[in-house]
Amino acid sequence: MSHGISRRDVLRAGAAATIVGSSLAAPHVHAQGTGGRLALGLWDHWVGAVANDALRAIIMDWGQKNRVEITLDFITSVGNKNLITIAAEAQARSGHDVLSFPTWMIHDQQRLLEPMDDVMGRLTAKYGAVNDASAYLAKIEGRWLAVPQTTGSQFKGSAARVDLMKQHAGIDVQAMYPAENRLGDAAASWNWETFLTAADKCNKAGFPFALPAGTFTDATDWIGAMFAGYGANLVDANGNITIRNNDKVRQVMDYAKRLFQHIPNEMFAADDATNNRALISGRSALIFNPPSAWAVAKRDAPDVASQVWHFPSPMGPASHTVPHLPYFFGLWSFSRAKSQAKALLEHLSQIEQVQKMVDASVGYDIPAFASMFDDIATWRNVSPPAGVVYNYPVRAHHKAVPGIAYAPAPAEIAVQMYNQGIQAKMIARMVQNNEPLDRVLAWAEREVEGFKRG
């Protein structure tokens, strides 16, 4: 499901050059004696009741201690209900005080969001910088307009079958990425060429990699990381189109043509559930996904779950980029409970609360502060097998970076490329339609020019 926004919404948001309010307007609220009322609309977690209940307990406990009356709604992303809610409240200038904002929605609603520089200043002073992908999405013109949210935020690195990768590809993924703060010797060779060879061998053995290549987010995110790994930006940070005369774009497109010789053709029509089903059913040796597929397999296919191992996606010649899809807490500027909201969001961002959220999601949820990874025990303790999600967070020793597809392009262009799945469509035109590369690149350039014109 897309976490993006429409072209009209992007243009409307981009037209607002001024952010209302001051980053220091709302004072820091201490743990006692706050008072008042606060309404929150939060993302309805894929993990379901356990994760939602854990977050509810943290929030309600804070409300009771601070004498704040809390109204809390969990809003599903199924059918884009969360996006519809954001748009409706923005238009009405009323509703919840705080909402969960997916991916691009901070840029969309930037005119109506309360600056959070005071909260983020204290958090970064305590926990260090957040990852670049989160800053790209939530820090606009030098101001934080949202707080990175742990619940719902995810990486989409490799989720592979230990047994099938060892038997058919000759790769011991546990030895390559052990459940320790170190890399195995073979990790240095975990690049996209090694990945292609493994895809070929596993496909011939009847266990193809399930790599979606449509316009859903799972496809957009891993393909975006592959392009970034080759340094193949379609648009640079200044908004310049860099497609046709870009050797790096040509290099990644040549690689994609070779890779998709070993990927089932039906993956061009796959949705975000297709790769999960392929792994859970035992039909695939590798997907790019957070631990949600493993969690379902643990319940429904324990023999499969016991053979799954999470670790970063491959490195490219330009960077080692791992797909990242973050959520954010946004506070409406028309809220009448800004002080209470900021105090609560700062409370939710402390490692003590983050630990509870990560526990409840069985390791799925990812804080934006990498400094927390080593101190949270969940990723060490989850099983089976022991250590299955230890390398799911992008840790310092991985020497990888979380990335959002189409960065560093200006957000008003990037979101349109993201929603349209331009990179996946480029691959489909070349692989499925057998179009010459020059024609594909010319088509992509025309599409992006249209996005720039609006």
C-alpha positions as CSV (number, residue, x, y, z in Angstrom):
1,M,0.0,0.0,0.0
2,S,1.3,3.4,-0.9
3,H,2.2,5.8,1.9
4,G,2.4,8.6,-0.6
5,I,0.3,11.6,-1.6
6,S,-1.2,13.0,-4.8
7,R,0.4,15.4,-7.2
8,R,-2.3,18.0,-6.3
9,D,-1.5,17.6,-2.6
10,V,2.2,17.9,-3.2
11,L,1.8,21.1,-5.1
12,R,-0.5,22.6,-2.5
13,A,2.0,21.7,0.2
14,G,5.0,22.9,-1.8
15,A,3.4,26.3,-2.3
16,A,3.6,27.0,1.4
17,A,6.9,28.6,2.1
18,T,6.3,29.7,5.6
19,I,6.0,27.4,8.6
20,V,3.7,28.8,11.3
21,G,4.8,29.0,14.9
22,S,8.0,29.0,16.8
23,S,10.1,26.0,17.7
24,L,10.4,27.4,21.2
25,A,6.8,28.4,21.7
26,A,5.7,25.3,23.7
27,P,7.6,24.9,26.9
28,H,8.9,21.5,28.0
29,V,6.4,19.8,30.3
30,H,7.7,17.8,33.2
31,A,6.3,14.5,34.2
32,Q,3.8,15.7,36.8
33,G,1.0,18.2,36.9
34,T,0.2,18.7,33.2
35,G,-3.6,18.4,33.1
36,G,-5.9,19.0,30.1
37,R,-7.1,16.8,27.3
38,L,-5.3,15.1,24.4
39,A,-6.6,13.2,21.4
40,L,-4.3,10.9,19.3
41,G,-4.9,9.0,16.1
42,L,-2.2,6.4,15.7
43,W,-1.4,3.8,13.1
44,D,-3.2,0.4,13.6
45,H,-0.2,-2.0,13.7
46,W,0.2,-4.9,11.4
47,V,1.1,-7.0,14.4
48,G,-2.3,-6.2,15.8
49,A,-3.6,-6.1,19.3
50,V,-0.4,-6.9,21.1
51,A,1.5,-4.0,19.7
52,N,-1.5,-1.6,19.9
53,D,-2.1,-2.6,23.5
54,A,1.5,-2.0,24.5
55,L,1.4,1.5,23.1
56,R,-2.0,2.2,24.6
57,A,-0.7,1.1,28.0
58,I,2.3,3.5,27.8
59,I,0.1,6.4,26.7
60,M,-2.7,5.8,29.3
61,D,-0.2,5.4,32.1
62,W,1.4,8.7,31.1
63,G,-2.0,10.4,31.0
64,Q,-2.9,9.2,34.4
65,K,0.3,10.3,36.0
66,N,0.0,13.7,34.4
67,R,-3.7,14.1,34.9
68,V,-4.3,14.4,31.1
69,E,-7.5,12.9,29.7
70,I,-6.5,10.8,26.7
71,T,-8.6,9.9,23.7
72,L,-6.8,7.3,21.6
73,D,-7.9,5.9,18.2
74,F,-6.0,3.3,16.1
75,I,-6.5,4.0,12.4
76,T,-5.9,1.4,9.8
77,S,-3.8,2.0,6.7
78,V,-6.0,-0.6,4.9
79,G,-7.9,1.3,2.2
80,N,-5.8,4.4,3.0
81,K,-8.0,5.3,5.9
82,N,-5.1,6.9,7.7
83,L,-4.4,9.1,4.7
84,I,-8.0,10.0,4.4
85,T,-8.2,10.9,8.0
86,I,-5.1,13.2,7.7
87,A,-6.6,15.0,4.7
88,A,-10.0,15.4,6.3
89,E,-8.6,16.9,9.6
90,A,-6.3,19.2,7.6
91,Q,-9.3,20.5,5.7
92,A,-11.5,20.9,8.7
93,R,-8.7,22.3,10.9
94,S,-10.0,20.0,13.7
95,G,-9.8,16.4,14.9
96,H,-7.0,14.8,16.8
97,D,-4.1,16.7,18.3
98,V,-1.5,14.2,17.1
99,L,-1.6,11.8,14.2
100,S,0.7,9.1,12.8
101,F,2.0,10.4,9.5
102,P,3.5,7.9,7.0
103,T,6.5,8.6,4.8
104,W,5.8,11.7,2.6
105,M,2.9,13.1,4.5
106,I,5.0,15.5,6.6
107,H,5.9,17.4,3.5
108,D,2.3,17.3,2.3
109,Q,0.9,18.9,5.5
110,Q,3.9,21.1,6.4
111,R,1.8,24.3,6.6
112,L,-0.3,22.9,9.3
113,L,2.2,21.1,11.5
114,E,3.7,22.5,14.7
115,P,7.5,22.7,14.6
116,M,9.2,20.2,16.9
117,D,12.7,21.6,17.1
118,D,12.5,21.8,20.9
119,V,11.6,18.2,21.3
120,M,14.0,16.9,18.7
121,G,16.8,19.1,20.1
122,R,16.5,17.4,23.5
123,L,16.2,13.9,22.0
124,T,19.2,14.3,19.7
125,A,21.2,15.7,22.5
126,K,20.5,12.6,24.5
127,Y,20.4,9.9,21.8
128,G,22.4,11.3,18.9
129,A,21.3,12.0,15.3
130,V,18.4,10.2,13.7
131,N,19.0,8.4,10.4
132,D,19.3,10.5,7.2
133,A,16.1,9.1,5.7
134,S,14.0,10.3,8.6
135,A,15.6,13.7,8.6
136,Y,15.0,14.0,4.8
137,L,11.3,13.3,5.3
138,A,10.6,15.3,8.5
139,K,13.1,18.1,8.6
140,I,12.0,20.8,6.2
141,E,13.9,24.1,5.6
142,G,16.0,23.4,8.7
143,R,13.0,22.8,11.0
144,W,11.7,19.5,12.5
145,L,8.0,19.3,11.7
146,A,7.5,15.8,13.2
147,V,9.0,13.4,15.7
148,P,10.2,10.0,14.3
149,Q,7.8,7.3,15.5
150,T,9.1,3.8,16.5
151,T,5.8,2.0,16.0
152,G,5.4,1.1,12.3
153,S,8.8,2.2,11.2
154,Q,10.6,-0.6,9.5
155,F,13.6,-1.7,7.5
156,K,13.3,-4.0,4.5
157,G,16.5,-5.9,4.4
158,S,17.0,-9.5,3.4
159,A,14.8,-12.2,5.0
160,A,16.3,-15.4,3.7
161,R,16.1,-19.2,4.3
162,V,19.2,-20.4,6.0
163,D,18.9,-23.9,4.7
164,L,18.0,-23.0,1.1
165,M,20.7,-20.4,0.7
166,K,23.3,-22.8,2.1
167,Q,22.2,-25.8,0.0
168,H,21.6,-24.1,-3.3
169,A,23.6,-20.9,-3.3
170,G,26.5,-22.0,-1.1
171,I,26.0,-19.0,1.2
172,D,25.9,-19.4,5.0
173,V,23.9,-16.3,5.9
174,Q,24.3,-16.9,9.7
175,A,28.1,-17.0,9.3
176,M,28.0,-14.0,7.1
177,Y,25.9,-12.0,9.5
178,P,26.2,-13.6,13.0
179,A,24.0,-12.5,15.9
180,E,26.9,-10.5,17.3
181,N,28.5,-7.0,16.8
182,R,30.7,-8.2,14.0
183,L,30.6,-9.3,10.4
184,G,31.6,-12.7,9.1
185,D,34.3,-12.9,6.5
186,A,31.8,-13.4,3.7
187,A,29.9,-10.2,4.4
188,A,32.4,-8.2,2.4
189,S,31.2,-10.1,-0.7
190,W,27.5,-9.6,-0.1
191,N,26.9,-7.3,-3.0
192,W,24.4,-7.2,-5.9
193,E,26.6,-9.4,-8.1
194,T,26.7,-12.1,-5.4
195,F,23.0,-11.6,-5.0
196,L,22.4,-12.2,-8.7
197,T,24.4,-15.5,-8.6
198,A,22.4,-16.7,-5.6
199,A,19.1,-15.7,-7.3
200,D,20.1,-17.8,-10.4
201,K,21.0,-20.8,-8.3
202,C,18.0,-20.7,-6.1
203,N,15.7,-20.2,-9.1
204,K,17.1,-23.2,-10.8
205,A,16.5,-25.2,-7.7
206,G,12.9,-24.2,-7.6
207,F,13.1,-21.6,-4.8
208,P,13.2,-18.2,-6.6
209,F,13.7,-15.0,-4.8
210,A,10.3,-13.3,-4.5
211,L,11.1,-9.7,-5.6
212,P,8.0,-7.7,-6.4
213,A,8.5,-5.3,-9.3
214,G,5.1,-3.4,-9.4
215,T,4.1,-0.1,-8.0
216,F,3.5,-1.2,-4.4
217,T,5.8,-0.1,-1.6
218,D,7.7,-3.4,-1.1
219,A,8.8,-3.2,-4.8
220,T,9.5,0.6,-4.7
221,D,11.6,0.3,-1.6
222,W,14.0,-2.5,-2.5
223,I,14.4,-1.3,-6.1
224,G,15.1,2.2,-4.7
225,A,17.8,0.8,-2.5
226,M,19.3,-1.0,-5.4
227,F,19.4,2.2,-7.5
228,A,20.9,4.0,-4.6
229,G,23.5,1.3,-4.2
230,Y,24.7,2.1,-7.7
231,G,24.5,5.8,-7.1
232,A,21.9,6.0,-9.8
233,N,19.8,9.0,-8.9
234,L,17.1,10.0,-11.3
235,V,16.9,13.5,-9.9
236,D,19.6,15.3,-7.8
237,A,19.0,17.3,-4.7
238,N,18.7,20.5,-6.7
239,G,15.9,19.1,-8.8
240,N,18.0,18.4,-11.9
241,I,17.0,15.4,-14.0
242,T,20.0,13.0,-14.2
243,I,18.7,10.1,-16.3
244,R,19.7,9.7,-19.9
245,N,23.4,10.8,-19.8
246,N,24.1,9.0,-16.5
247,D,26.4,6.0,-16.7
248,K,25.3,4.9,-13.2
249,V,21.6,4.7,-14.3
250,R,22.7,2.7,-17.3
251,Q,24.8,0.4,-15.1
252,V,21.9,-0.4,-12.7
253,M,19.5,-0.9,-15.6
254,D,21.9,-3.4,-17.1
255,Y,22.2,-5.2,-13.8
256,A,18.4,-5.3,-13.4
257,K,18.0,-6.9,-16.8
258,R,20.4,-9.6,-15.8
259,L,18.8,-10.1,-12.4
260,F,15.2,-10.4,-13.7
261,Q,16.2,-13.3,-15.9
262,H,16.1,-15.3,-12.6
263,I,12.9,-13.8,-11.1
264,P,9.5,-15.2,-11.9
265,N,7.7,-13.0,-14.4
266,E,4.6,-12.8,-12.3
267,M,6.5,-10.6,-9.8
268,F,5.8,-7.6,-12.0
269,A,2.2,-8.0,-10.9
270,A,2.9,-8.7,-7.3
271,D,1.5,-6.7,-4.4
272,D,2.9,-6.2,-0.9
273,A,1.5,-9.6,0.3
274,T,3.0,-11.7,-2.5
275,N,6.5,-11.9,-1.2
276,N,5.3,-12.6,2.4
277,R,3.2,-15.5,1.1
278,A,6.1,-16.9,-1.0
279,L,8.4,-17.1,2.1
280,I,5.7,-18.4,4.5
281,S,4.7,-21.1,2.1
282,G,8.3,-22.3,1.7
283,R,8.4,-21.5,-2.0
284,S,11.1,-18.7,-1.9
285,A,14.6,-18.6,-0.6
286,L,14.7,-14.8,0.0
287,I,12.5,-11.7,0.2
288,F,13.1,-8.1,1.3
289,N,10.9,-7.5,4.3
290,P,10.6,-6.6,7.9
291,P,10.0,-9.6,10.4
292,S,6.3,-9.6,9.7
293,A,6.5,-12.6,7.3
294,W,8.7,-14.4,9.8
295,A,6.2,-13.7,12.6
296,V,3.3,-15.2,10.6
297,A,5.4,-18.2,9.7
298,K,6.2,-18.6,13.4
299,R,2.5,-19.0,14.0
300,D,1.4,-20.9,10.8
301,A,4.6,-22.5,9.4
302,P,7.1,-23.1,12.3
303,D,9.3,-25.3,10.2
304,V,9.8,-22.3,7.8
305,A,10.2,-19.7,10.6
306,S,13.0,-21.8,12.2
307,Q,15.0,-21.4,9.0
308,V,14.6,-17.6,8.5
309,W,17.4,-15.1,9.0
310,H,17.3,-11.3,8.7
311,F,20.3,-9.3,7.5
312,P,20.9,-6.2,5.3
313,S,20.2,-6.1,1.6
314,P,23.3,-6.2,-0.6
315,M,25.8,-3.4,-1.0
316,G,26.3,-1.6,-4.3
317,P,29.4,-0.1,-5.9
318,A,28.4,3.4,-4.6
319,S,26.8,2.7,-1.2
320,H,25.3,0.1,1.0
321,T,21.7,1.2,1.2
322,V,19.0,-0.7,3.1
323,P,15.3,0.2,2.4
324,H,13.7,2.2,5.2
325,L,10.0,3.1,5.6
326,P,9.5,5.4,8.7
327,Y,6.4,6.7,10.4
328,F,6.2,10.0,12.3
329,F,4.2,11.7,15.0
330,G,2.8,15.0,13.7
331,L,1.2,17.7,15.9
332,W,-1.4,19.9,14.2
333,S,-0.7,23.6,14.6
334,F,-4.4,24.2,15.4
335,S,-4.2,21.8,18.4
336,R,-5.1,23.3,21.8
337,A,-3.0,20.8,23.7
338,K,0.5,21.4,22.2
339,S,2.4,21.4,25.5
340,Q,0.8,18.1,26.6
341,A,1.3,16.6,23.1
342,K,5.0,17.5,23.0
343,A,5.5,16.1,26.5
344,L,3.9,12.8,25.6
345,L,5.8,12.5,22.3
346,E,9.1,13.1,24.1
347,H,8.1,10.5,26.7
348,L,7.3,8.0,23.9
349,S,10.7,8.6,22.3
350,Q,12.7,7.6,25.5
351,I,14.5,4.2,25.3
352,E,12.4,2.8,28.1
353,Q,9.2,3.2,26.1
354,V,10.9,2.2,22.8
355,Q,12.0,-1.1,24.4
356,K,8.4,-1.9,25.2
357,M,7.2,-1.1,21.7
358,V,10.0,-3.2,20.1
359,D,9.1,-6.1,22.5
360,A,5.4,-6.0,21.6
361,S,6.1,-6.0,17.9
362,V,8.6,-8.9,18.2
363,G,11.4,-6.7,16.9
364,Y,9.4,-5.2,13.9
365,D,9.4,-1.6,15.1
366,I,12.5,0.5,14.6
367,P,13.5,3.7,16.5
368,A,15.2,6.4,14.4
369,F,18.1,6.6,16.9
370,A,20.7,4.0,16.0
371,S,22.3,4.5,19.4
372,M,19.4,2.5,20.9
373,F,20.0,-0.7,18.9
374,D,22.7,-2.2,21.1
375,D,20.8,-1.4,24.3
376,I,17.5,-3.0,23.3
377,A,17.5,-6.7,24.1
378,T,14.6,-7.8,21.9
379,W,16.7,-8.3,18.8
380,R,19.1,-10.5,20.7
381,N,16.4,-12.6,22.3
382,V,13.8,-13.3,19.6
383,S,13.7,-16.8,18.2
384,P,13.5,-19.2,16.5
385,P,16.2,-19.5,15.4
386,A,18.1,-17.6,18.1
387,G,19.3,-14.3,16.6
388,V,16.8,-14.4,13.7
389,V,16.3,-10.6,13.9
390,Y,19.6,-9.4,15.4
391,N,20.8,-8.0,12.1
392,Y,17.4,-6.6,11.1
393,P,18.3,-3.1,12.5
394,V,20.9,-1.4,10.5
395,R,23.8,-1.5,13.0
396,A,27.0,0.5,13.0
397,H,29.2,-2.5,12.1
398,H,27.0,-3.2,9.0
399,K,28.5,-0.1,7.5
400,A,25.1,0.4,5.7
401,V,22.7,3.3,5.6
402,P,18.9,3.4,5.8
403,G,17.5,5.0,2.6
404,I,14.2,6.1,1.2
405,A,13.6,5.5,-2.5
406,Y,14.2,8.5,-4.8
407,A,16.1,10.6,-2.3
408,P,17.9,13.0,-2.6
409,A,15.4,14.5,-5.1
410,P,13.3,17.4,-3.7
411,A,10.3,15.8,-2.0
412,E,7.7,17.3,-4.3
413,I,9.3,15.4,-7.2
414,A,10.4,12.3,-5.2
415,V,6.9,11.5,-3.9
416,Q,5.5,11.5,-7.4
417,M,8.3,9.2,-8.7
418,Y,7.7,7.0,-5.6
419,N,3.9,6.8,-6.0
420,Q,4.2,6.0,-9.7
421,G,7.0,3.4,-9.2
422,I,9.1,4.9,-12.0
423,Q,12.1,2.7,-11.4
424,A,10.1,-0.5,-11.4
425,K,8.3,0.7,-14.6
426,M,11.7,1.3,-16.2
427,I,12.7,-2.2,-15.5
428,A,9.4,-3.6,-16.7
429,R,9.6,-1.8,-20.0
430,M,13.1,-3.1,-20.5
431,V,12.5,-6.7,-19.3
432,Q,8.9,-7.4,-20.2
433,N,8.4,-5.2,-23.2
434,N,12.0,-5.6,-24.6
435,E,12.3,-1.9,-25.1
436,P,15.8,-0.5,-25.9
437,L,17.4,1.1,-22.9
438,D,17.6,4.5,-24.6
439,R,13.9,4.5,-25.2
440,V,13.2,3.5,-21.6
441,L,15.4,6.3,-20.3
442,A,13.8,8.8,-22.7
443,W,10.4,7.8,-21.4
444,A,11.5,8.1,-17.8
445,E,12.9,11.6,-18.4
446,R,9.6,12.7,-20.0
447,E,7.7,11.4,-17.0
448,V,9.9,13.2,-14.5
449,E,9.7,16.4,-16.5
450,G,6.0,16.2,-16.2
451,F,6.3,15.9,-12.4
452,K,8.5,19.0,-12.3
453,R,5.9,21.0,-14.4
454,G,3.0,19.7,-12.2
